[in-house]
Amino acid sequence: MPIIVTPYIPTYITVHLGTPDSDAENVTVSFQEYIKNVASSEVYPTWHTAALRANILAQVSFALNRVYTEFYPSQGYSFNITNTTAYDQRFIKGRNIFENISTLVDELFTVYIRRQGFVEPLAAGFCNGTTTFCEGLSQWGSENLAQQGNNSVQILRYYYGDNIELVTNAPMQDIQYSYPGTPLRQGDVSPEVRVAQIMLNRISVAYPAIPKVWPVDGIFGPATDDAVREFQHIFNLAVDGVVGKSTWYMMVHLYTGILRLSELASEGQTYFQLGFEYHEAITYGQQGESVLLLQYLLSILSQFYLVIPFLTIDGVFGDETFAAVQALQQDAGLPQTGVVDEATWAVIVDRFIGIDQTVLTNPNFFPYQSPSSGEVSPTELQSYFANRPGQFPGFPLRLGDNDQERSPS
């Protein structure tokens, strides 16, 4: 599901041996064997190892994007990907696997490409570069680049841009489908309700008749009911205000399409957009996406709470982040442990939402309006404040400050 799930490597993948609407066989194979088959079908084993690695990484990433976005299940199909190159990538049932390709896939099948700062595996499209051409990787072009001495990462960046990165050792699990299993209706309170609210708000950008849901809190109240009913009305679904399987997957399909998550030129989805739910404590020394999100939020709070020091947003929970957390805990009357436990996280989120509602979405103070109904990405916030020094102070303001005395020189 493209909102609540960190990408993973599926244990098995189901391949449709034809075009999506054809009456063809579905074959379920291990993901590892699937990539070995695709790589053996798409490229030549005699190619330079750097070219083979680049192509395999593109194939893994493309397939994972199909799984992550629920590209075919959200359209009512019972498979994850097709074997038709006009839609996906080639898979030949029962074909032989080349030994060197098998060895490379064993090394690379848990590695995928993504844009820096985004969640979803890159929809790493490719073509042969001789009879067909596309915006993505050229298979024969990758071989030429490898012969010129480029390594696999350099080849991938040549075709997909410098802002890509490789995610290594991705977790493996059985495919998890996003539908909650039971319909959502007014009165429900759950993370799945919040997912529906996020999807509805993003879809409403393209379909303004759908009312915005605010706050996005996981509570299925009257505002969510109104949004669901209007969504169902627009898309010719039973207008009952209940998010059953058909309504849910229509939301998924549209959300993925609007964000272009299944395309190379995707709008992208940040972890910031995944939500503010507390999962586990964030502590000194940690690195990664959870720390980045924490630092983004603290960096905004530091603009409004003088006691919170500025900090570097680098994804590493070091001394600066520790000091900022302690300062917030002291200001909130919490134990100054420097550990972001559930109580500390709740204060951070509550204060950020307060700022978001009163300032960030107020056009008088913050002319940039996020298209996601309050889901402003950290990159957008950073860029906004950095590029508009005349519109927003470079220091915190609080009650009692004299504007002229605090104005920048």
Contacts in CASP RR format, 6 or more apart in sequence:
PFRMAT RR
TARGET T0000
AUTHOR 0000-0000-0000
METHOD contacts of the structure
MODEL  1
MPIIVTPYIPTYITVHLGTPDSDAENVTVSFQEYIKNVASSEVYPTWHTA
ALRANILAQVSFALNRVYTEFYPSQGYSFNITNTTAYDQRFIKGRNIFEN
ISTLVDELFTVYIRRQGFVEPLAAGFCNGTTTFCEGLSQWGSENLAQQGN
NSVQILRYYYGDNIELVTNAPMQDIQYSYPGTPLRQGDVSPEVRVAQIML
NRISVAYPAIPKVWPVDGIFGPATDDAVREFQHIFNLAVDGVVGKSTWYM
MVHLYTGILRLSELASEGQTYFQLGFEYHEAITYGQQGESVLLLQYLLSI
LSQFYLVIPFLTIDGVFGDETFAAVQALQQDAGLPQTGVVDEATWAVIVD
RFIGIDQTVLTNPNFFPYQSPSSGEVSPTELQSYFANRPGQFPGFPLRLG
DNDQERSPS
1 68 0 8 1.000
1 70 0 8 1.000
1 176 0 8 1.000
1 177 0 8 1.000
1 178 0 8 1.000
1 195 0 8 1.000
1 252 0 8 1.000
2 68 0 8 1.000
2 69 0 8 1.000
2 70 0 8 1.000
2 120 0 8 1.000
2 252 0 8 1.000
2 255 0 8 1.000
2 256 0 8 1.000
2 259 0 8 1.000
2 261 0 8 1.000
2 269 0 8 1.000
3 178 0 8 1.000
3 195 0 8 1.000
3 198 0 8 1.000
3 199 0 8 1.000
3 255 0 8 1.000
3 269 0 8 1.000
3 273 0 8 1.000
3 274 0 8 1.000
4 178 0 8 1.000
4 191 0 8 1.000
4 192 0 8 1.000
4 195 0 8 1.000
4 274 0 8 1.000
5 68 0 8 1.000
5 176 0 8 1.000
5 178 0 8 1.000
6 119 0 8 1.000
6 171 0 8 1.000
7 64 0 8 1.000
7 68 0 8 1.000
7 112 0 8 1.000
7 114 0 8 1.000
7 119 0 8 1.000
7 120 0 8 1.000
7 121 0 8 1.000
7 167 0 8 1.000
7 170 0 8 1.000
8 170 0 8 1.000
8 171 0 8 1.000
8 172 0 8 1.000
8 173 0 8 1.000
9 31 0 8 1.000
9 64 0 8 1.000
9 109 0 8 1.000
9 110 0 8 1.000
9 170 0 8 1.000
9 171 0 8 1.000
9 172 0 8 1.000
9 173 0 8 1.000
10 31 0 8 1.000
10 64 0 8 1.000
10 67 0 8 1.000
10 80 0 8 1.000
10 172 0 8 1.000
10 173 0 8 1.000
10 174 0 8 1.000
10 175 0 8 1.000
11 30 0 8 1.000
11 31 0 8 1.000
11 172 0 8 1.000
11 173 0 8 1.000
11 174 0 8 1.000
11 175 0 8 1.000
12 28 0 8 1.000
12 29 0 8 1.000
12 30 0 8 1.000
12 31 0 8 1.000
12 174 0 8 1.000
12 175 0 8 1.000
13 28 0 8 1.000
13 29 0 8 1.000
13 30 0 8 1.000
13 31 0 8 1.000
13 34 0 8 1.000
13 63 0 8 1.000
13 67 0 8 1.000
13 80 0 8 1.000
13 81 0 8 1.000
13 175 0 8 1.000
14 26 0 8 1.000
14 27 0 8 1.000
14 28 0 8 1.000
14 78 0 8 1.000
14 79 0 8 1.000
14 80 0 8 1.000
14 81 0 8 1.000
15 26 0 8 1.000
15 27 0 8 1.000
15 28 0 8 1.000
15 29 0 8 1.000
15 34 0 8 1.000
15 79 0 8 1.000
15 80 0 8 1.000
15 81 0 8 1.000
15 82 0 8 1.000
15 83 0 8 1.000
15 91 0 8 1.000
16 22 0 8 1.000
16 24 0 8 1.000
16 25 0 8 1.000
16 26 0 8 1.000
16 72 0 8 1.000
16 77 0 8 1.000
16 79 0 8 1.000
16 81 0 8 1.000
16 82 0 8 1.000
16 83 0 8 1.000
17 24 0 8 1.000
17 25 0 8 1.000
17 26 0 8 1.000
17 27 0 8 1.000
17 82 0 8 1.000
17 83 0 8 1.000
17 91 0 8 1.000
17 93 0 8 1.000
18 24 0 8 1.000
18 82 0 8 1.000
18 83 0 8 1.000
18 84 0 8 1.000
19 82 0 8 1.000
19 84 0 8 1.000
19 86 0 8 1.000
19 87 0 8 1.000
20 72 0 8 1.000
20 75 0 8 1.000
20 77 0 8 1.000
20 82 0 8 1.000
20 84 0 8 1.000
20 87 0 8 1.000
25 93 0 8 1.000
26 78 0 8 1.000
26 79 0 8 1.000
27 91 0 8 1.000
27 93 0 8 1.000
29 37 0 8 1.000
31 63 0 8 1.000
31 109 0 8 1.000
31 172 0 8 1.000
32 105 0 8 1.000
32 106 0 8 1.000
32 109 0 8 1.000
33 97 0 8 1.000
34 63 0 8 1.000
34 91 0 8 1.000
35 56 0 8 1.000
35 59 0 8 1.000
35 60 0 8 1.000
35 63 0 8 1.000
35 105 0 8 1.000
35 108 0 8 1.000
35 109 0 8 1.000
36 97 0 8 1.000
36 101 0 8 1.000
36 102 0 8 1.000
36 105 0 8 1.000
37 91 0 8 1.000
37 92 0 8 1.000
37 94 0 8 1.000
37 95 0 8 1.000
37 97 0 8 1.000
38 59 0 8 1.000
38 63 0 8 1.000
38 89 0 8 1.000
38 90 0 8 1.000
38 91 0 8 1.000
39 52 0 8 1.000
39 55 0 8 1.000
39 56 0 8 1.000
39 59 0 8 1.000
39 101 0 8 1.000
39 104 0 8 1.000
39 105 0 8 1.000
40 95 0 8 1.000
40 96 0 8 1.000
40 97 0 8 1.000
40 98 0 8 1.000
40 101 0 8 1.000
41 90 0 8 1.000
41 91 0 8 1.000
41 92 0 8 1.000
41 95 0 8 1.000
42 55 0 8 1.000
42 59 0 8 1.000
42 89 0 8 1.000
42 90 0 8 1.000
42 126 0 8 1.000
42 139 0 8 1.000
43 51 0 8 1.000
43 52 0 8 1.000
43 55 0 8 1.000
43 101 0 8 1.000
43 139 0 8 1.000
45 52 0 8 1.000
45 98 0 8 1.000
45 99 0 8 1.000
45 100 0 8 1.000
45 101 0 8 1.000
47 55 0 8 1.000
47 143 0 8 1.000
47 146 0 8 1.000
48 143 0 8 1.000
48 146 0 8 1.000
48 147 0 8 1.000
49 100 0 8 1.000
49 104 0 8 1.000
49 146 0 8 1.000
50 145 0 8 1.000
50 146 0 8 1.000
50 149 0 8 1.000
50 150 0 8 1.000
50 151 0 8 1.000
50 152 0 8 1.000
50 155 0 8 1.000
51 142 0 8 1.000
51 143 0 8 1.000
51 145 0 8 1.000
51 146 0 8 1.000
51 152 0 8 1.000
51 155 0 8 1.000
52 100 0 8 1.000
52 101 0 8 1.000
52 104 0 8 1.000
53 104 0 8 1.000
53 108 0 8 1.000
53 152 0 8 1.000
54 137 0 8 1.000
54 142 0 8 1.000
54 146 0 8 1.000
54 152 0 8 1.000
54 153 0 8 1.000
54 155 0 8 1.000
54 156 0 8 1.000
55 126 0 8 1.000
55 137 0 8 1.000
55 139 0 8 1.000
55 142 0 8 1.000
56 101 0 8 1.000
56 104 0 8 1.000
56 105 0 8 1.000
56 108 0 8 1.000
56 109 0 8 1.000
57 108 0 8 1.000
57 111 0 8 1.000
57 112 0 8 1.000
57 113 0 8 1.000
57 124 0 8 1.000
57 152 0 8 1.000
57 156 0 8 1.000
57 166 0 8 1.000
58 113 0 8 1.000
58 124 0 8 1.000
58 125 0 8 1.000
58 126 0 8 1.000
58 137 0 8 1.000
58 156 0 8 1.000
59 89 0 8 1.000
59 124 0 8 1.000
59 126 0 8 1.000
60 108 0 8 1.000
60 109 0 8 1.000
60 111 0 8 1.000
60 112 0 8 1.000
60 121 0 8 1.000
61 112 0 8 1.000
61 113 0 8 1.000
61 114 0 8 1.000
61 121 0 8 1.000
61 122 0 8 1.000
61 123 0 8 1.000
61 124 0 8 1.000
62 88 0 8 1.000
62 89 0 8 1.000
62 121 0 8 1.000
62 122 0 8 1.000
62 123 0 8 1.000
62 124 0 8 1.000
62 125 0 8 1.000
62 126 0 8 1.000
63 80 0 8 1.000
63 81 0 8 1.000
63 88 0 8 1.000
63 89 0 8 1.000
64 112 0 8 1.000
64 121 0 8 1.000
64 170 0 8 1.000
65 71 0 8 1.000
65 120 0 8 1.000
65 121 0 8 1.000
65 122 0 8 1.000
65 123 0 8 1.000
65 124 0 8 1.000
65 261 0 8 1.000
65 262 0 8 1.000
66 72 0 8 1.000
66 80 0 8 1.000
66 81 0 8 1.000
66 88 0 8 1.000
66 262 0 8 1.000
67 80 0 8 1.000
67 81 0 8 1.000
67 175 0 8 1.000
68 120 0 8 1.000
68 121 0 8 1.000
68 261 0 8 1.000
69 120 0 8 1.000
69 252 0 8 1.000
69 256 0 8 1.000
69 261 0 8 1.000
69 262 0 8 1.000
70 177 0 8 1.000
70 178 0 8 1.000
70 249 0 8 1.000
70 252 0 8 1.000
70 256 0 8 1.000
71 80 0 8 1.000
71 81 0 8 1.000
71 256 0 8 1.000
71 262 0 8 1.000
72 79 0 8 1.000
72 80 0 8 1.000
72 81 0 8 1.000
72 82 0 8 1.000
73 80 0 8 1.000
73 177 0 8 1.000
73 249 0 8 1.000
74 249 0 8 1.000
74 250 0 8 1.000
74 252 0 8 1.000
74 253 0 8 1.000
74 256 0 8 1.000
75 249 0 8 1.000
75 253 0 8 1.000
76 249 0 8 1.000
80 175 0 8 1.000
81 88 0 8 1.000
81 89 0 8 1.000
81 91 0 8 1.000
82 88 0 8 1.000
83 89 0 8 1.000
83 90 0 8 1.000
83 91 0 8 1.000
83 92 0 8 1.000
83 93 0 8 1.000
89 126 0 8 1.000
110 168 0 8 1.000
110 169 0 8 1.000
110 170 0 8 1.000
110 172 0 8 1.000
111 166 0 8 1.000
111 167 0 8 1.000
111 168 0 8 1.000
111 169 0 8 1.000
111 170 0 8 1.000
112 121 0 8 1.000
112 122 0 8 1.000
112 166 0 8 1.000
112 167 0 8 1.000
112 170 0 8 1.000
113 121 0 8 1.000
113 122 0 8 1.000
113 124 0 8 1.000
113 156 0 8 1.000
113 160 0 8 1.000
113 164 0 8 1.000
113 165 0 8 1.000
113 166 0 8 1.000
113 167 0 8 1.000
114 120 0 8 1.000
114 121 0 8 1.000
114 122 0 8 1.000
114 164 0 8 1.000
114 165 0 8 1.000
114 167 0 8 1.000
115 122 0 8 1.000
115 163 0 8 1.000
115 164 0 8 1.000
115 165 0 8 1.000
115 266 0 8 1.000
115 268 0 8 1.000
116 163 0 8 1.000
116 164 0 8 1.000
116 165 0 8 1.000
117 270 0 8 1.000
117 271 0 8 1.000
117 292 0 8 1.000
117 379 0 8 1.000
118 266 0 8 1.000
118 268 0 8 1.000
118 269 0 8 1.000
118 270 0 8 1.000
119 268 0 8 1.000
119 269 0 8 1.000
119 270 0 8 1.000
119 271 0 8 1.000
119 273 0 8 1.000
119 274 0 8 1.000
120 261 0 8 1.000
120 266 0 8 1.000
120 268 0 8 1.000
120 269 0 8 1.000
121 167 0 8 1.000
122 160 0 8 1.000
122 164 0 8 1.000
122 264 0 8 1.000
122 266 0 8 1.000
123 261 0 8 1.000
123 262 0 8 1.000
123 263 0 8 1.000
123 264 0 8 1.000
123 266 0 8 1.000
124 136 0 8 1.000
124 137 0 8 1.000
124 160 0 8 1.000
124 264 0 8 1.000
125 134 0 8 1.000
125 135 0 8 1.000
125 136 0 8 1.000
125 137 0 8 1.000
125 264 0 8 1.000
126 134 0 8 1.000
126 136 0 8 1.000
126 137 0 8 1.000
126 138 0 8 1.000
126 139 0 8 1.000
126 159 0 8 1.000
127 133 0 8 1.000
127 134 0 8 1.000
127 136 0 8 1.000
127 137 0 8 1.000
127 138 0 8 1.000
127 139 0 8 1.000
128 138 0 8 1.000
128 139 0 8 1.000
128 140 0 8 1.000
129 138 0 8 1.000
129 139 0 8 1.000
129 140 0 8 1.000
129 141 0 8 1.000
130 140 0 8 1.000
135 264 0 8 1.000
135 265 0 8 1.000
136 159 0 8 1.000
136 160 0 8 1.000
136 264 0 8 1.000
137 155 0 8 1.000
137 156 0 8 1.000
137 159 0 8 1.000
137 160 0 8 1.000
138 159 0 8 1.000
142 155 0 8 1.000
142 159 0 8 1.000
145 154 0 8 1.000
145 155 0 8 1.000
145 158 0 8 1.000
146 152 0 8 1.000
146 155 0 8 1.000
150 158 0 8 1.000
153 166 0 8 1.000
156 164 0 8 1.000
157 164 0 8 1.000
160 264 0 8 1.000
178 195 0 8 1.000
178 248 0 8 1.000
178 252 0 8 1.000
179 244 0 8 1.000
179 245 0 8 1.000
179 248 0 8 1.000
179 249 0 8 1.000
180 190 0 8 1.000
180 192 0 8 1.000
180 248 0 8 1.000
181 245 0 8 1.000
183 242 0 8 1.000
183 243 0 8 1.000
183 244 0 8 1.000
183 245 0 8 1.000
184 190 0 8 1.000
184 192 0 8 1.000
184 193 0 8 1.000
184 196 0 8 1.000
184 220 0 8 1.000
184 242 0 8 1.000
184 243 0 8 1.000
184 244 0 8 1.000
184 248 0 8 1.000
185 220 0 8 1.000
185 241 0 8 1.000
185 242 0 8 1.000
185 243 0 8 1.000
186 220 0 8 1.000
186 221 0 8 1.000
186 222 0 8 1.000
186 224 0 8 1.000
186 225 0 8 1.000
186 241 0 8 1.000
187 219 0 8 1.000
187 220 0 8 1.000
187 221 0 8 1.000
188 220 0 8 1.000
189 218 0 8 1.000
189 219 0 8 1.000
189 220 0 8 1.000
190 218 0 8 1.000
191 218 0 8 1.000
191 277 0 8 1.000
193 218 0 8 1.000
193 219 0 8 1.000
193 220 0 8 1.000
193 224 0 8 1.000
194 216 0 8 1.000
194 217 0 8 1.000
194 218 0 8 1.000
194 275 0 8 1.000
194 277 0 8 1.000
196 220 0 8 1.000
196 224 0 8 1.000
196 228 0 8 1.000
196 243 0 8 1.000
196 248 0 8 1.000
196 251 0 8 1.000
197 213 0 8 1.000
197 216 0 8 1.000
197 217 0 8 1.000
197 218 0 8 1.000
197 224 0 8 1.000
197 227 0 8 1.000
198 216 0 8 1.000
198 273 0 8 1.000
198 275 0 8 1.000
198 375 0 8 1.000
199 251 0 8 1.000
199 252 0 8 1.000
199 254 0 8 1.000
199 255 0 8 1.000
200 210 0 8 1.000
200 213 0 8 1.000
200 224 0 8 1.000
200 227 0 8 1.000
200 228 0 8 1.000
200 231 0 8 1.000
200 251 0 8 1.000
201 212 0 8 1.000
201 213 0 8 1.000
201 214 0 8 1.000
201 216 0 8 1.000
201 372 0 8 1.000
201 373 0 8 1.000
201 374 0 8 1.000
201 375 0 8 1.000
202 255 0 8 1.000
202 258 0 8 1.000
202 259 0 8 1.000
202 371 0 8 1.000
202 372 0 8 1.000
202 373 0 8 1.000
202 375 0 8 1.000
203 210 0 8 1.000
203 231 0 8 1.000
203 251 0 8 1.000
203 254 0 8 1.000
203 255 0 8 1.000
203 258 0 8 1.000
204 210 0 8 1.000
204 211 0 8 1.000
204 212 0 8 1.000
204 227 0 8 1.000
204 373 0 8 1.000
205 258 0 8 1.000
205 371 0 8 1.000
205 372 0 8 1.000
205 373 0 8 1.000
206 254 0 8 1.000
206 258 0 8 1.000
207 231 0 8 1.000
207 234 0 8 1.000
209 230 0 8 1.000
209 234 0 8 1.000
210 227 0 8 1.000
210 230 0 8 1.000
210 231 0 8 1.000
210 234 0 8 1.000
211 223 0 8 1.000
211 226 0 8 1.000
211 227 0 8 1.000
211 230 0 8 1.000
212 227 0 8 1.000
212 373 0 8 1.000
213 223 0 8 1.000
213 224 0 8 1.000
213 227 0 8 1.000
213 373 0 8 1.000
214 223 0 8 1.000
214 357 0 8 1.000
214 373 0 8 1.000
214 374 0 8 1.000
215 353 0 8 1.000
215 357 0 8 1.000
216 373 0 8 1.000
216 375 0 8 1.000
225 241 0 8 1.000
228 241 0 8 1.000
228 242 0 8 1.000
228 243 0 8 1.000
228 247 0 8 1.000
229 239 0 8 1.000
229 240 0 8 1.000
229 241 0 8 1.000
231 237 0 8 1.000
231 247 0 8 1.000
231 250 0 8 1.000
231 251 0 8 1.000
232 238 0 8 1.000
232 239 0 8 1.000
232 240 0 8 1.000
232 241 0 8 1.000
232 247 0 8 1.000
233 239 0 8 1.000
235 250 0 8 1.000
235 254 0 8 1.000
237 246 0 8 1.000
237 247 0 8 1.000
237 250 0 8 1.000
243 251 0 8 1.000
256 262 0 8 1.000
258 267 0 8 1.000
259 266 0 8 1.000
259 267 0 8 1.000
259 268 0 8 1.000
259 269 0 8 1.000
260 266 0 8 1.000
260 267 0 8 1.000
260 268 0 8 1.000
261 267 0 8 1.000
261 268 0 8 1.000
261 269 0 8 1.000
270 377 0 8 1.000
270 378 0 8 1.000
270 379 0 8 1.000
271 289 0 8 1.000
271 290 0 8 1.000
271 292 0 8 1.000
271 293 0 8 1.000
272 293 0 8 1.000
272 296 0 8 1.000
272 375 0 8 1.000
272 377 0 8 1.000
272 378 0 8 1.000
273 372 0 8 1.000
273 375 0 8 1.000
273 377 0 8 1.000
276 345 0 8 1.000
276 349 0 8 1.000
276 352 0 8 1.000
278 342 0 8 1.000
278 345 0 8 1.000
278 346 0 8 1.000
279 290 0 8 1.000
281 339 0 8 1.000
281 340 0 8 1.000
281 341 0 8 1.000
281 342 0 8 1.000
282 290 0 8 1.000
282 291 0 8 1.000
282 294 0 8 1.000
282 317 0 8 1.000
282 339 0 8 1.000
282 340 0 8 1.000
282 345 0 8 1.000
283 317 0 8 1.000
283 338 0 8 1.000
283 339 0 8 1.000
283 340 0 8 1.000
284 317 0 8 1.000
284 318 0 8 1.000
284 321 0 8 1.000
284 322 0 8 1.000
284 338 0 8 1.000
284 339 0 8 1.000
285 316 0 8 1.000
285 317 0 8 1.000
285 318 0 8 1.000
286 317 0 8 1.000
287 315 0 8 1.000
287 316 0 8 1.000
287 317 0 8 1.000
288 315 0 8 1.000
288 316 0 8 1.000
289 315 0 8 1.000
291 315 0 8 1.000
291 316 0 8 1.000
291 317 0 8 1.000
291 321 0 8 1.000
292 313 0 8 1.000
292 315 0 8 1.000
292 378 0 8 1.000
293 378 0 8 1.000
294 317 0 8 1.000
294 321 0 8 1.000
294 325 0 8 1.000
294 340 0 8 1.000
294 348 0 8 1.000
295 311 0 8 1.000
295 312 0 8 1.000
295 313 0 8 1.000
295 314 0 8 1.000
295 315 0 8 1.000
295 321 0 8 1.000
296 313 0 8 1.000
296 378 0 8 1.000
296 381 0 8 1.000
296 382 0 8 1.000
297 348 0 8 1.000
297 349 0 8 1.000
297 352 0 8 1.000
298 308 0 8 1.000
298 311 0 8 1.000
298 321 0 8 1.000
298 324 0 8 1.000
298 325 0 8 1.000
298 328 0 8 1.000
298 348 0 8 1.000
299 310 0 8 1.000
299 311 0 8 1.000
299 313 0 8 1.000
299 382 0 8 1.000
300 352 0 8 1.000
300 355 0 8 1.000
300 381 0 8 1.000
301 308 0 8 1.000
301 328 0 8 1.000
301 348 0 8 1.000
301 351 0 8 1.000
301 352 0 8 1.000
301 355 0 8 1.000
302 308 0 8 1.000
302 309 0 8 1.000
302 310 0 8 1.000
302 311 0 8 1.000
302 324 0 8 1.000
302 396 0 8 1.000
303 385 0 8 1.000
303 392 0 8 1.000
303 393 0 8 1.000
303 394 0 8 1.000
303 396 0 8 1.000
304 351 0 8 1.000
304 355 0 8 1.000
304 359 0 8 1.000
304 396 0 8 1.000
304 397 0 8 1.000
304 398 0 8 1.000
305 328 0 8 1.000
305 331 0 8 1.000
305 351 0 8 1.000
305 396 0 8 1.000
305 398 0 8 1.000
306 396 0 8 1.000
306 398 0 8 1.000
307 327 0 8 1.000
307 328 0 8 1.000
307 330 0 8 1.000
307 331 0 8 1.000
308 324 0 8 1.000
308 327 0 8 1.000
308 328 0 8 1.000
308 331 0 8 1.000
308 396 0 8 1.000
309 320 0 8 1.000
309 323 0 8 1.000
309 324 0 8 1.000
309 327 0 8 1.000
310 320 0 8 1.000
311 320 0 8 1.000
311 321 0 8 1.000
311 323 0 8 1.000
311 324 0 8 1.000
312 320 0 8 1.000
313 378 0 8 1.000
313 382 0 8 1.000
322 338 0 8 1.000
325 338 0 8 1.000
325 339 0 8 1.000
325 340 0 8 1.000
325 344 0 8 1.000
326 336 0 8 1.000
326 337 0 8 1.000
326 338 0 8 1.000
328 344 0 8 1.000
328 347 0 8 1.000
328 348 0 8 1.000
329 335 0 8 1.000
329 336 0 8 1.000
329 337 0 8 1.000
329 338 0 8 1.000
329 344 0 8 1.000
329 347 0 8 1.000
330 336 0 8 1.000
332 344 0 8 1.000
332 347 0 8 1.000
334 343 0 8 1.000
334 344 0 8 1.000
334 347 0 8 1.000
338 344 0 8 1.000
340 348 0 8 1.000
356 374 0 8 1.000
356 376 0 8 1.000
359 365 0 8 1.000
359 366 0 8 1.000
360 366 0 8 1.000
360 374 0 8 1.000
360 376 0 8 1.000
360 381 0 8 1.000
361 369 0 8 1.000
361 370 0 8 1.000
361 374 0 8 1.000
363 369 0 8 1.000
366 384 0 8 1.000
366 392 0 8 1.000
367 391 0 8 1.000
368 376 0 8 1.000
368 380 0 8 1.000
368 384 0 8 1.000
370 376 0 8 1.000
370 377 0 8 1.000
370 380 0 8 1.000
384 392 0 8 1.000
385 392 0 8 1.000
385 394 0 8 1.000
389 408 0 8 1.000
390 408 0 8 1.000
393 406 0 8 1.000
393 407 0 8 1.000
393 408 0 8 1.000
394 408 0 8 1.000
395 406 0 8 1.000
395 408 0 8 1.000
397 403 0 8 1.000
397 406 0 8 1.000
END
